[in-house]
Amino acid sequence: MKELKILYLYPDILELYGDYGNIQILKYRLEKRGIKANVIRYSIGDDVPNFKDYDLVFAGGGADQEQSILAKDLIKYKDNIKEAVDAGVFFLLICGAYQLFGKYYKGVEGNIIPGLDVFPYYTEAINDRKKRCIGNIVINVNLNGKETKVIGFGNHGGQTYDVETPFGKVLFGNGNKFGDDNEGFFLKNVIATYLHGPLLSKNPELADFIIKYSLDRKYNEDTVLEPLDDTFENLCRKQLLNRFLAETKNNP
């Protein structure tokens, strides 16, 4: 039986707006195809993980306080994480985790939370705590040459700068900053995004993109995934896209 080994970082701390659902979706879509999902959880005090041993690494969102705590723990694995990224391990990073993998996060009070500096972007909070990028989001994403719309929900005060390779083009809602046309950060084996929701429940095509990449890399083959019945998911997507994009047309 084929297997994907998934490292779930800080499940007890980084879990906003249903982010754990991303792990559930990956597990479901793998097991429906007869592929084992071996999910290993890591949090502070657990045995030291070797990131290169995994096929996929996932981390969800958290507020400033959680990021400050985790940054001190995660920085110990900075070199190992960089090696895993360079080796092609897939990373899915949501919101706070997205920010932690950059150069730094600057809080409202001017406090600096050092990032892992794995990627060249950085994040700074605006002075007004009440002003946040919050609401539903639709972005246009290119997955292996195929364009698809990705739906999610964002809530972040931090504004992320110097993103050279964004995840997608904003069609509705906020991106990395207020009024930004771009959202998230994307490499062939890294998706870092502000989209909660959980992200993968609303976007089965994206979930399969991640699964296929991880299987192709592990087994050195061009995997053909067995189609799943996504009728319900696609009906939900159609309703959401019609609603959100109609709002854009009505409020140019």
N, C-alpha and C positions, 0 to 999 in steps of 0.2 A: 504493500500500500504506500502510495506517495504521501508525503508529509510536508507541512510548512511549520517551521519553528518561529513562533512570534513572541517577542519581548514586549511586555506591557509595562511601561514605566510609571511608577508612582500612582497606582490605581486608587489609593486611599487619599490622595491629595489633589491630583489633577483630574477633576471630573466635573465639568460644567455642562449644562444643557444637553445631557444625554450622551456625552462623549464615549462612555463605555459601550454604547450601542454600536460603535464602529467595530469593536472587537466581536460583538455578537453577530454582526452581519458577515464579517469575514469568516467566522467559524461556521455559520449556517451555509454560506455559499460554497465553502470548501467541502463540508460534510455531505451536502446534497449531491456532490460529484464523486463521493467515495474517497476524498482526500482528508487525511487526518490534520486537524488544527491543534498543534501542541503549544498552548499558551502558557508562558512563564511570566509570573508577576515579579516585579522588583520594586522595593521601596527602601527607604533609609534603614540601615541596619541589616539588610539581607546580604546573602553571599554575593560577592563581587561578580557582576556579569562580564563576560567577554562578548562585546557587541558583534564581533566578527563571526561568532558561532551561530548567529541568528539569520533568518531569511527576511524578516520584517520586524521593524521596531516602531511601536506606537506610543505617543504621549499626548494627553489631552490638555485642556485649558485650566488655568488657575489665576487667581487674583495676585496683586503685588506682593502680599505677605507670603503666599505660598511660593512664589517665584524666588523671593529672597532666601527662603529656607532651602529650596531645592538647588539653587545655584551653587551653594556651598558644597552640596553632596555631589552634584553632577560634574563639577569642575574637576573632580578627581579622575574622571574617565575621559577627559577631553581628548587625549592622544588616541585612545582606543576607539572613541567615537569617530574621529577623523579617519582613522584607518578603515573602519567599517564602511563609512561613506565612500571612500576611495575604492574599496573592494566591491562596491556595488550593492551592498545591503540596502533594502528599501526602507526609507523613513517616512512615516506619516505623522506630521506634527501639527497640533491644533492650538491656535491662539497663544496662550502663555508659553507653551513649548516652542512654538514658532519663534517667539521673541527671544527665548533663552538660547537658541542656537545661533543668534546673531552676535554682534560685537558687544552690545550692552543695552540695558533698559534704564532710562532716566525717569524717575518718578516725579510726581507733582511737587514734592518738597525739594527737588533737586538731587535726591539721593540716587546714586548709581549702583545698579545691580549688574555686575560683570557677566557677560554672556560667555558662551563657549568659544565664540569667534570661529566657528566652523564655516560660517557664511558671512559675506561682507556687509550685510545690512545692519541697521541699528534702529532702536525705537525710543521715542521720547513722548511722555505724557504731556497733554496741554494743561495749562494752569487751572482752568475751570473744571472742577470735578463733575459738574452736572452735564457737561457737554461731552457726549460719547457718540461713536459710530455704532448705532444700534438699530437693528431691524433685519428684515429678510433681505437676501442678496441673491442675484442671479449673475453668473459670469459665463463667458464663452471660453471654452478650453479646447486646446488641440491635443488629442491623445493619439500618438502615432499616426499623425496625418489626418485624423478624423476629428472634425469639429463637433463638440457636444456642449449642451448647456448644463451647468452645474448649479444646484440650488442649495442654499444654506441659510444660517442665521448668525449674525454677528453682534457682538457687544464688547467694544474695546475703546478705552480712552487713549491708549498709546497710538502714536502715529509712526509708521515704519517707513524709513527712508533708504535710499540707495539700493533698491531692489532691481537688479539688472535683468533677471529672467523671471518675470511674474508668472503666477499660476494661470491667470486668465484675465480677460478683458471684461470690465464691469458693464453689465446691461441694466441692472437695477440695484439700488442700494449703494452702500459705501465700500470703498476698496481699502488699500493699506492706510490711506489717510482720508480726511474729509474731501470729497470731490475728486478723489483720485480715480483715474480710468483703469488702473491696474490693481489686482488683488493677489495676495500671496506670493510665494516663491516656488519655483519649479526647476528641478533638474530631472534627468532621466530616472533617477532612483530616489528623488526627494520631492515630496509635496508638503509645503508648509503654508498654512492658511488660517484665516480667522473664522472660517465657516464651521459652526457647530450644527447641531440639529437632531440627531447625529448625521454627519455628512453622508456616510455611505448608505444609509437607509433610503435617502431621497435620490441617490445616484447610483443605481446598480451597475451601470456601464463603467463608472469610475472604480467601483469595487473590483470588477472583473479585470480592469486594466492593471490594478495593483497585484491581484492574484496571478494573472498571466505572467507579468514581469518576474515575479518572485519564483514561480515554477520554472520558467525558461532559464533563469540564471542558475537555479539549483541543479536542474537535471540536464542542462545544456541541450535544450531542444526547443522547437517551435510548438508550444503547447496549443492544442485546440480544445477550448473549454466547452464542455457539454452545455447547451443552452438550458436556462432555467425559465420557469414560467413567471415572468415579471409583469403579467397583465395588470395586477392590482397596483404595483408600484408605478407603472407607466401611466395608468389612469390618474393617479394622485399627482404625478409630475405634470401631466397635461393641465390639470386644474390649477395647480400652483403657477405654472408658467403663464397661462392665459390671464390669470389674475394679476400677477406682478407686472408683466410686460404691458398689460392694458393700462395699469396705473402710470407707467412711464410715458405711454402715448398721450394720456390725458393730462399729464403734468410735465411737458417738455422743459 
